[in-house]
């Protein structure tokens, strides 16, 4: 009986909605000694030797994507591995 209730609750959950249509990440590439700008498919679309320049590049790409009507976020990898929001079109 509990299994049936659990299944009903699972089925009643609304679909998960993401916070944006597109995302760009600024990842620290220690092996190359640089910061990579990565799109949501995992493709490196640019890089810089400073974090600030990589963030600027990511924001320029995000604004270009947003100009087509999509919601976009830019997140930056922190020293402990988590990501912080750097820019949002919201």
RANORKA-V291297 format. One record per helix or strand. SS is the DSSP state (hx for helix, st for strand). FROM is the first residue (numbers start at 1). TO is the last residue. If there is no record, write none. Layout:
ss/from/to
SS/FROM/TO
SS/FROM/TO
This chain:
ss/from/to
hx/2/12
st/22/29
st/34/38
st/44/48
hx/51/66
st/72/77
st/83/88
